[in-house]
Amino acid sequence: MGSIPDPGELTELTQPSFDEFQHQTSLMTGCTLMWKELSDHISSLERNLMRQSEALKRKIETLDSETNASLDSLKKRELSIDASVKIAINRVELLKNSALNSLKDDDPEDNPDGEVDDGDGLLQLLKSTCLRMEAKEFWNSVIDRKKEIDLLREKIPAALSECIDPAMFVMEAISDVFPVDKRGNGGGNDLGWACVLILESLIPAVLDPVIGKSRMLVTPSVKEKAEEIAERWKRSLEGRGGIDNVKPPDVHTFFQHLITFGIVNIEDLELYRKLVIGSAWRKQMPKLTVLLGLGDKMPDMIEELISKGQHLDAVHFTYEVGLVDKFPPVPLLKAFLKDAKKAASSILEDPNNAGRAAQLAARKEQSALRAVIKCIEEYKLESELPPENLKKRLEQLEKTKTEKRKPAAVTANKRTRASNGGPMPPAKAGRSTNAYVSSFPASPTIFSSASHPQYPAAIPAYPSPPAMYGTSTPPAGPYVYSPEAAAPPPLAGSYPGAPMNYPAAYGGYGNGLAPAYQQAYYG
């Protein structure tokens, strides 16, 4: 066993080392920092909880307000149903009586051709067809007046209000073109503009007379038929070559059909997005995109347009949804002009366009300049992108194009072939001392009798070889005149000799027409 130290015996105390003291200090400091971090974290969590609580309270209040507004709207709609139905029934009765009276009093000889001189006459003509529900006559009256589209846009809504069933009338009117073109001439002229115009004009005619835009007077059966038409158009995409090959006017008509009848399908939003990208250059497409419920997808769509080089279309979409800060328009317009110049340069370098490369390149650049100038003026970007230089460049291109169209001055050939007598002397016979000149007399020129008039050489009745390839022996006949005695006097203002008109057998132009490149050069 070890010995037990005597308590009275003094022992040496061990002093703590500096390293141990520093270690203890660092531990205290670490604990203090950790406590502070935990306190800050807890305070941050409390603040976040308070902030989220406040946001939830505001959201609940907003939802309560919207719920109350929706309930009030539903109550108002419910109370207005009787009044709206009563107004609609009275209107239908009135229109029915008017249609019957119109059929009784109508004289088919009043206006057999459907021609009108002014807006009032056009309105009466359209109202007459609508009142009788003559959809085909109404359609023909619209498509025959494409040049009066502004007047049609003004008069068609008032005319459609005369229909007993405007929605069904419109679907029947455009049925030959939409959803599938039934014309037998391979489609013929594009009539999408007429379909869109009529569908747009239908909206004011079917608004509820009591509560307005919040409800449209379209019966469930009519809406069901409109949905069937939309489904039929979607099924026809395969026959049109797919989404990428469908015509933009057809896409515009389809979108307007969905919006007019209120049959936008949430499940088809991806299809709508692809169709919008394919027809983004159309002026109305940004607005239609928002009405189709694609506003949330606009940023991605704008980026896709930029990646495809459609910078100008991206600018229009940007302004429609207010994303100018995220997608500044000026860099997009500059990139659009840069791409247009590159495209013009590639056209000039293309060997396949050697004959008209300059014209095509200038046209490409002119189109881009006009589009950018119009965009600058529309969105008031003159301070950020002054259009003066662009206008000067456009004027320069147009001036160059005008100068190229001017006909070049054609100088008369000094060495005109002798068509009326004698061989043509050598080129330098007049100024060369040793030039060979034939000593034989010139061959006599043969003239036809009065019963067979001489036709101008420029338009011969039958192609014949030139005089220098023919024989100098005159045909047998009793009358032969010398050139001096029988040569007819030259016509006033005519050239010394008519130009040769070689037949096709000699490599010439037997039809009397100049070659294509000469026509293009001389206008």
C-alpha positions in Angstrom: 0.0 0.0 0.0 1.2 3.5 -0.7 1.9 5.9 2.0 -0.8 8.5 2.8 0.6 12.0 2.7 0.5 13.9 5.9 -2.0 16.8 5.6 0.2 19.0 7.6 3.0 18.5 5.2 3.3 21.3 2.6 3.0 20.2 -1.0 3.9 22.1 -4.2 0.9 23.6 -6.1 0.9 23.1 -9.9 0.3 26.3 -11.8 -2.1 26.0 -14.9 -0.2 26.4 -18.2 -0.9 29.3 -20.6 -2.0 26.9 -23.3 -4.7 25.5 -21.0 -5.9 29.0 -20.2 -6.0 29.9 -23.9 -8.0 26.7 -24.5 -10.5 27.6 -21.9 -10.8 31.1 -23.3 -11.5 29.8 -26.8 -14.2 27.5 -25.4 -15.9 30.4 -23.7 -15.7 32.5 -26.9 -17.1 29.6 -29.0 -20.0 29.1 -26.6 -20.7 32.8 -26.7 -20.7 32.9 -30.5 -22.9 29.8 -30.7 -25.3 31.3 -28.3 -25.5 34.5 -30.3 -26.0 32.6 -33.5 -28.8 30.5 -32.0 -30.4 33.7 -30.6 -30.2 35.3 -34.0 -31.6 32.3 -35.7 -34.5 32.0 -33.3 -35.2 35.7 -33.8 -35.1 35.3 -37.6 -37.5 32.4 -37.3 -39.8 34.4 -35.2 -39.7 37.3 -37.7 -40.4 34.9 -40.6 -43.3 33.3 -38.7 -44.7 36.8 -38.1 -44.2 37.8 -41.7 -45.8 34.6 -43.0 -48.6 35.0 -40.5 -49.2 38.5 -41.8 -49.1 37.3 -45.4 -51.6 34.5 -44.6 -53.9 37.0 -42.9 -53.8 39.3 -46.0 -54.3 36.3 -48.3 -57.3 35.1 -46.2 -58.7 38.6 -46.3 -58.2 38.8 -50.1 -59.8 35.4 -50.5 -62.7 36.4 -48.3 -63.2 39.6 -50.3 -63.0 37.7 -53.6 -65.4 35.1 -52.3 -67.8 37.7 -51.2 -67.5 39.4 -54.6 -68.0 36.1 -56.4 -71.1 35.4 -54.3 -72.5 38.8 -55.0 -71.8 38.3 -58.7 -73.4 34.9 -58.7 -76.4 36.3 -56.8 -76.6 39.2 -59.3 -76.4 36.8 -62.2 -79.0 34.6 -60.7 -81.4 37.5 -60.1 -80.7 38.8 -63.6 -81.5 35.5 -65.4 -85.2 36.1 -65.5 -84.7 39.7 -66.8 -82.2 38.5 -69.4 -84.4 35.7 -70.6 -87.4 38.0 -70.8 -85.5 40.5 -72.8 -84.1 37.7 -75.1 -87.6 36.2 -75.6 -89.1 39.6 -76.5 -86.2 40.3 -78.9 -86.6 36.9 -80.6 -90.3 37.5 -81.1 -89.6 41.0 -82.5 -87.0 39.6 -84.8 -89.3 36.8 -85.9 -92.0 39.2 -86.8 -89.6 41.5 -88.6 -88.2 38.5 -90.6 -91.7 37.5 -91.6 -92.7 41.0 -92.7 -89.4 41.3 -94.6 -90.2 38.1 -96.5 -93.7 39.3 -97.4 -92.6 42.8 -98.4 -89.4 41.9 -100.2 -89.0 42.6 -103.9 -86.2 40.5 -105.4 -85.7 43.1 -108.1 -84.8 45.9 -105.7 -81.2 45.0 -105.5 -80.5 41.8 -107.4 -76.7 42.2 -107.4 -76.3 43.2 -103.8 -74.5 46.4 -104.8 -74.5 49.3 -102.3 -73.0 52.8 -102.5 -72.4 53.7 -98.8 -72.2 52.4 -95.3 -75.9 52.7 -94.6 -76.7 50.6 -97.7 -74.1 48.0 -96.6 -75.7 47.9 -93.2 -79.2 47.4 -94.6 -77.9 44.6 -96.9 -76.2 42.8 -94.0 -79.1 43.3 -91.7 -81.4 41.8 -94.4 -79.4 38.6 -94.7 -79.1 38.3 -90.9 -82.8 38.9 -90.3 -83.7 36.1 -92.7 -80.8 33.9 -91.4 -79.4 33.6 -94.9 -75.8 32.6 -93.8 -74.4 32.0 -97.3 -75.6 35.3 -98.7 -74.2 37.0 -95.6 -70.8 35.3 -96.2 -70.7 36.2 -99.8 -71.5 39.8 -99.0 -68.5 39.9 -96.6 -65.9 38.2 -98.7 -66.8 40.4 -101.8 -65.8 43.5 -99.8 -62.3 42.8 -98.5 -61.2 46.3 -99.5 -63.9 47.8 -97.2 -62.8 45.8 -94.1 -62.9 48.8 -91.8 -66.5 49.5 -92.8 -67.4 45.9 -92.4 -65.8 45.8 -88.9 -68.1 48.7 -88.0 -71.3 47.4 -89.5 -71.2 43.6 -88.9 -71.9 43.7 -85.1 -75.0 45.7 -85.6 -76.1 43.4 -88.4 -75.6 40.3 -86.4 -77.7 41.7 -83.6 -80.7 41.2 -86.0 -80.2 37.4 -86.0 -82.5 35.2 -84.0 -79.5 33.0 -83.1 -76.3 34.9 -83.9 -73.9 32.2 -82.7 -75.5 29.4 -84.8 -75.7 31.8 -87.8 -72.0 32.6 -87.6 -70.9 29.0 -87.4 -73.0 28.2 -90.4 -71.7 31.3 -92.3 -68.1 30.2 -92.0 -68.6 26.5 -92.3 -67.3 26.3 -95.9 -63.9 27.5 -94.7 -63.7 26.6 -91.0 -62.9 24.1 -89.4 -62.0 22.5 -92.8 -61.9 24.2 -96.1 -64.6 22.5 -98.2 -64.0 24.5 -101.4 -63.2 22.4 -104.4 -60.6 24.6 -105.9 -57.8 23.5 -103.6 -58.4 26.3 -101.1 -58.3 29.2 -103.5 -57.8 32.6 -101.8 -57.3 32.7 -98.1 -60.5 33.7 -96.3 -59.2 33.5 -92.8 -59.5 37.3 -92.5 -63.3 37.0 -93.1 -63.7 34.2 -90.5 -61.8 36.2 -87.8 -63.7 39.4 -88.6 -67.1 37.7 -88.2 -66.1 35.8 -85.1 -64.8 39.1 -83.5 -68.0 40.9 -84.5 -70.1 38.1 -82.9 -69.0 39.0 -79.3 -71.0 42.2 -79.0 -74.0 40.5 -80.4 -74.2 37.8 -77.7 -73.4 39.8 -74.6 -75.9 39.7 -71.8 -78.2 42.8 -72.0 -78.2 43.1 -68.2 -74.7 42.3 -66.9 -72.7 42.7 -70.0 -69.3 40.9 -70.7 -69.5 38.7 -67.6 -72.1 36.5 -69.4 -72.6 35.6 -73.0 -76.0 34.4 -74.3 -74.8 31.2 -75.9 -77.0 28.2 -75.4 -75.4 24.9 -74.2 -76.2 23.2 -77.4 -74.4 25.9 -79.4 -71.4 25.8 -77.1 -71.3 22.0 -77.5 -71.3 22.3 -81.3 -68.5 24.9 -81.0 -66.5 22.4 -79.0 -67.0 19.8 -81.6 -65.8 22.2 -84.3 -62.7 22.9 -82.3 -62.0 19.2 -81.9 -62.5 18.6 -85.6 -59.9 21.4 -86.4 -57.4 19.8 -84.0 -57.9 16.4 -85.7 -57.3 18.0 -89.1 -53.8 19.1 -88.1 -52.3 15.9 -89.3 -53.7 16.4 -92.8 -52.3 19.9 -92.8 -48.8 18.6 -92.2 -48.6 19.0 -88.4 -48.3 22.0 -86.1 -45.3 23.3 -87.9 -47.0 23.5 -91.3 -50.4 24.9 -90.5 -51.2 28.3 -92.0 -51.1 31.2 -89.6 -54.6 32.5 -90.8 -56.1 29.1 -89.8 -54.4 29.3 -86.4 -55.8 32.8 -85.9 -59.3 31.6 -86.8 -59.0 28.7 -84.4 -57.9 30.9 -81.5 -60.6 33.4 -82.2 -63.2 30.6 -82.3 -62.1 29.4 -78.8 -62.2 32.9 -77.4 -65.5 33.9 -78.9 -67.4 30.9 -77.6 -65.5 30.7 -74.3 -64.3 27.1 -74.9 -60.6 27.4 -74.0 -59.4 24.0 -72.7 -56.7 24.0 -70.0 -55.5 20.6 -71.1 -54.6 22.0 -74.6 -52.4 24.9 -73.3 -49.3 23.2 -74.6 -50.9 22.9 -78.1 -51.8 26.5 -77.9 -48.2 27.5 -77.0 -46.8 25.6 -80.0 -49.3 27.2 -82.4 -48.5 30.7 -81.0 -44.8 30.2 -81.5 -45.4 29.1 -85.1 -47.5 32.2 -85.9 -45.9 34.7 -83.6 -45.3 37.2 -86.4 -49.1 38.0 -86.7 -50.0 41.3 -85.1 -52.9 40.0 -82.9 -51.0 37.0 -81.6 -49.7 38.5 -78.3 -53.1 39.6 -77.3 -54.6 36.3 -78.2 -51.9 34.5 -76.2 -53.1 36.3 -73.0 -56.7 35.6 -73.7 -55.9 31.9 -74.1 -54.5 31.8 -70.6 -50.8 31.6 -71.5 -49.8 34.8 -69.6 -47.8 32.7 -67.1 -45.8 31.1 -69.9 -44.9 34.3 -71.6 -41.3 34.6 -70.3 -40.4 31.1 -71.6 -42.1 31.9 -74.9 -40.2 35.1 -75.3 -36.9 33.4 -74.7 -37.8 30.8 -77.2 -38.6 33.4 -79.8 -35.2 35.1 -79.1 -33.4 31.8 -79.5 -35.1 31.3 -82.9 -34.0 34.7 -84.1 -37.5 36.2 -83.9 -36.4 39.3 -82.0 -39.0 41.6 -83.4 -41.9 39.3 -82.4 -40.3 39.0 -79.0 -40.5 42.8 -78.6 -44.3 42.8 -79.3 -44.9 39.9 -76.8 -42.7 41.8 -74.2 -44.9 44.9 -74.3 -48.1 42.9 -74.2 -47.3 41.4 -70.8 -45.1 44.2 -69.4 -41.8 42.4 -69.3 -39.8 45.3 -70.7 -37.4 45.4 -67.8 -36.6 41.7 -68.2 -36.3 41.8 -72.0 -35.2 45.4 -73.0 -36.5 46.1 -76.5 -33.5 48.1 -77.9 -31.0 45.3 -77.8 -33.6 43.0 -79.4 -34.2 45.4 -82.3 -30.5 45.9 -82.9 -30.0 42.1 -83.0 -32.9 41.9 -85.5 -31.2 44.4 -87.8 -27.9 42.6 -87.4 -29.5 39.3 -88.5 -31.1 41.0 -91.4 -27.8 42.3 -92.7 -26.2 38.9 -92.3 -29.1 37.4 -94.3 -28.6 40.1 -97.0 -24.9 39.3 -97.2 -25.6 35.6 -97.6 -28.0 36.3 -100.4 -25.3 38.3 -102.2 -22.8 35.4 -101.8 -25.2 32.7 -103.0 -24.3 31.7 -106.6 -27.9 30.6 -107.2 -29.0 34.2 -107.0 -26.4 35.6 -109.3 -28.9 37.4 -111.5 -31.0 39.1 -108.9 -28.9 38.8 -105.7 -28.6 42.6 -105.2 -32.3 43.1 -105.6 -33.2 40.3 -103.1 -30.6 41.5 -100.6 -31.9 45.1 -100.8 -35.5 44.0 -100.4 -34.5 41.9 -97.3 -32.8 44.9 -95.6 -35.6 47.3 -96.6 -38.2 45.1 -95.0 -36.2 44.8 -91.8 -35.6 48.6 -91.6 -39.3 49.4 -92.1 -40.4 46.9 -89.4 -37.9 48.4 -86.9 -38.8 52.0 -87.7 -42.5 51.1 -87.2 -41.7 49.4 -83.9 -39.8 52.4 -82.6 -42.6 54.7 -83.5 -45.3 52.4 -81.9 -43.5 52.0 -78.6 -42.0 55.5 -78.4 -38.4 54.4 -78.4 -36.9 57.4 -80.3 -34.8 58.5 -77.3 -33.2 55.1 -76.9 -32.9 54.2 -80.6 -33.1 57.3 -82.9 -34.6 56.3 -86.2 -32.9 59.0 -88.3 -30.0 56.8 -89.4 -32.3 53.9 -90.2 -34.5 56.2 -92.4 -31.4 57.5 -94.2 -30.3 54.0 -94.9 -33.8 53.1 -96.2 -33.8 56.1 -98.5 -30.4 55.1 -99.8 -31.6 51.6 -100.7 -34.8 52.9 -102.3 -32.8 55.5 -104.3 -30.5 52.7 -105.5 -33.4 50.6 -106.5 -35.0 53.5 -108.4 -31.8 54.2 -110.3 -31.5 50.6 -111.4 -35.0 50.7 -112.8 -34.2 53.6 -115.1 -33.8 52.4 -118.7 -30.3 52.7 -120.1 -29.8 55.0 -123.1 -29.3 52.8 -126.2 -27.0 54.3 -128.9 -27.6 53.5 -132.5 -25.1 51.0 -134.0 -22.9 52.8 -136.4 -22.4 49.7 -138.5 -26.1 48.9 -139.4 -26.5 45.9 -141.6 -27.6 46.8 -145.1 -31.0 45.3 -145.5 -32.0 47.0 -148.7 -29.1 46.5 -151.0 -25.4 45.8 -151.4 -23.0 44.0 -149.1 -21.9 45.4 -145.8 -18.4 46.9 -146.1 -15.6 45.9 -143.7 -15.5 47.6 -140.3 -12.5 49.8 -141.2 -13.2 50.4 -144.8 -13.8 54.1 -144.3 -10.5 54.8 -142.6 -8.1 52.2 -143.8 -6.1 52.8 -147.0 -5.6 49.1 -147.8 -9.1 48.0 -147.0 -10.6 45.6 -149.5 -13.6 46.9 -151.4 -15.4 44.7 -153.8 -15.3 45.9 -157.5 -18.4 43.9 -158.4 -21.6 45.8 -158.7 -24.2 45.4 -155.9 -26.8 42.8 -156.3 -30.2 44.2 -157.3 -32.8 44.4 -154.6 -36.0 42.5 -155.3 -39.4 44.2 -154.5 -42.7 42.5 -154.4 -45.7 43.8 -156.3 -48.4 45.9 -154.8 -50.6 42.9 -154.4 -48.1 41.5 -151.9 -47.1 44.3 -149.6 -43.7 44.2 -147.9 -43.9 43.5 -144.1 -41.5 45.2 -141.7 -38.4 43.1 -141.0 -39.0 43.3 -137.2 -42.2 41.3 -137.4 -42.0 38.9 -140.4 -45.0 36.9 -141.2 -42.8 33.7 -141.3 -39.3 33.5 -139.9 -36.8 33.7 -142.7 -33.0 33.6 -142.8 -31.2 37.0 -143.0 -30.4 38.5 -146.3 -26.7 37.7 -146.2 -27.5 34.0 -146.1 -29.9 34.1 -149.1 -29.2 33.9 -152.8 -28.6 37.0 -154.8 -30.3 35.6 -157.9 -33.7 37.1 -158.3 -36.7 34.8 -159.0 -37.9 34.6 -162.5 -40.3 37.4 -163.3 -41.0 40.0 -165.9 -40.2 43.0 -163.7 -36.8 43.7 -162.2 -36.0 47.2 -161.0 -32.7 48.8 -160.2 -32.1 49.8 -156.5 -31.8 53.4 -157.5 -35.1 53.6 -159.3 -37.2 51.5 -157.0 -35.9 52.1 -153.5 -38.7 53.5 -151.4 -38.0 56.7 -149.4 -37.1 56.2 -145.7 -39.7 56.8 -143.1 -39.4 59.9 -141.1 -37.8 59.3 -137.7 -36.9 55.7 -138.6 -33.5 54.0 -138.1 -31.2 53.4 -141.1 -32.2 49.8 -141.2 -34.5 47.5 -139.3 -32.8 45.2 -136.8 -32.4 41.6 -137.9 -35.0 39.2 -136.5 -33.3 35.8 -136.6 -35.6 32.8 -136.5 -35.2 30.1 -133.9 -33.4 27.9 -136.3 -30.4 30.3 -136.5 -30.3 30.9 -132.7 -32.5 34.0 -132.9 -35.9 35.1 -131.6 -38.4 33.9 -134.0 -41.3 35.2 -131.9 -40.1 38.8 -132.2 -39.3 39.1 -128.5 -36.0 40.1 -127.0 -34.3 37.7 -124.6 -35.3 37.8 -120.9 -32.1 39.5 -119.8 -32.5 42.3 -122.4 -36.1 42.9 -121.2 -35.0 43.1 -117.6 -32.2 45.5 -118.4 -34.1 47.9 -120.6 -37.3 47.7 -118.5 
